[in-house]
Amino acid sequence: MKAMKKTTLLLTLLTVLAMGHWLCAQPHSLAKPQAPAMEVKMVQAGEEVALPAEFQVALYEDLIQELQNKGVFRQIYRDGDRDANDLPDLITLQTTITAFNKGSELKRDVIHVAGATSMTVRCQFATKDGKVLLQRDIQGKVRLMGDNLKATDDFAKKAATVVQENLSSDSIPPDSNNSVHKR
């Protein structure tokens, strides 16, 4: 009887170990399917915002780069790209600078608590027919050290994270008539 119990216990233990190895070999999570394409419109300055041209261009380029790095969308189109016109599942991103403080690199280097560069950007994500999917104000900052243009990189990283968290394929409302477009 003891031999039978030992054999049963041994077989159970071996089965659990084999199943544990098999379970560990399986992927822990499935990759999210990519969302449809996005067109990033050129950055606009608000009515009372004096935005230097280098910030506008850097903001636009950093945003496109970060969106491509996150890989949420199959394709990222620039403003005016004709290939985007025929896509029924296109999401557009319109960005408007609502607040901007250029700051001072010198003050940050010398005093460390002064001279911060900051900007607030209103991001509006909409379907091709104009239905707003998400609107969010996102800040970009450089506080302690670094080039003033690092504020654009900070904003772009935050914006791409917002896109990843809110506009992946499984978070886009089904009534927005989005389908995956293969290019």
Number of C-alpha atoms within 10 A of each C-alpha: 6 7 8 9 10 11 12 12 12 12 12 12 12 12 12 12 12 11 12 11 11 10 11 9 9 8 8 8 6 6 7 10 14 18 25 24 25 27 22 23 17 18 23 17 18 16 10 10 14 13 17 11 9 10 17 17 14 18 25 22 18 18 23 19 16 18 22 15 12 13 16 24 22 16 20 22 18 18 17 12 12 10 9 20 11 8 16 18 20 26 30 24 20 19 24 19 23 18 18 21 16 19 17 17 20 14 15 21 14 12 10 14 12 16 22 21 24 22 20 17 24 19 19 17 23 19 19 19 12 10 11 15 16 16 14 13 14 19 21 23 22 25 20 18 17 16 13 22 19 21 23 26 22 20 24 25 19 17 22 22 16 16 17 19 11 14 22 18 19 12 11 16 11 10 6 17 13 20 15 16 15 8 6
